[in-house]
Amino acid sequence: MVYKGLYIIDRFLKKTYNSKLKIICVGNVVVGGSGKTPIAIKIAKILIGQGFKVAFLSRGYKGKLDKVLVDDKKHSSKDVGDEPLLLCKIAPVVISKNRGEGAKIAEENGFEYLIMDDGFQNFTLKKDISILVFDGSYGVGNKKLLPAGPLREDLDKALLRADFAIVSGKDKVGIKDLLKNKIEILKGEIIPDYQVLENLKNKKVIGFAGIGRPLKFYDTLKQNGIEVVDFISFPDHHDYNEKDMDFIFKKAYPYGASVVTTTKDYVKIPLSYKENISFLPIEFSFFDDTKLLKAISK
């Protein structure tokens, strides 16, 4: 009920800003990880490759700063959140709890495209293109609304506001059949960095992750032939401290194991531990980039 109340406030009571920038929202309808950030990054790379000036817009979840441009040389995850520190390696990132105010900052800095990483249920900024991302291995869970299920809002109503959907990874739960005839579907998959995986082969490994679905990271390691002797899951957006790191390395020591995590987790690790931890970069790959270009050029 609390979530529904906040949704109604955002939807009907807050003022919507209409920006002169082209606004692309990469969102979802379920709580937890669906792979939005790698897709937002891929879209940005494609647009930058076309010569456009692109920025990201994020609320900076769990960060203490607001209405700022991210500077990874002086900002930490405690300042701006974890995902913005990843995004800013690709393009500038505006942090703003109110997305409309964030768009104004982007306008002042001369950008042409603004990509919202999340924010499908936020109505403070008018979107030109709204994208819904679905994890092919999870779909929409039991199809029930919070708190009985994972849905942030009614699926059919959400689809009416979306321009197209992206299904990430192999469809193991019939999500494409559920969406068929309701919305255009683009497909793609997450590709892990080959060289990092090669370097981890023939080693014992302890993995850890604090993402929406941490076991997806475990599965990626196992499916690529990595000997994972232990795996530690943390809550999504977990802020790591020295106690966490000592716990992980104590687990690794008896095995002589290497320690590996995700890029999203790595940016939050205390600096003194980073040189002894590997991270696995990933990239989203569309099966057909031309379909994406056509969809975002409408």
Secondary structure, 3 states (H helix, E strand, C coil): CHHHHHHHHHHHHCCCECCCCEEEEEECCECCCCCHHHHHHHHHHHHHHCCCCEEEEECCCCCCCCCEECCCCCCCHHHHCCHHHHHCCCCCEEECCCHHHHHHHHHHCCCCEEEEECCCCCCCECCCEEEEEEECCCCCCCCCECCCCCECCCHHHHHHHCCEEEEECCCCCCHHHHHCCCCCEEEEEEEECHHHHHHHCCCEEEEEECCCCHHHHHHHHHHCCCEEEEEEECCCCCCCCHHHHHHHHHHHHHHCCEEEEEHHHHCCCCHHHHCCEEEECEEEEECCHHHHHHHHCC
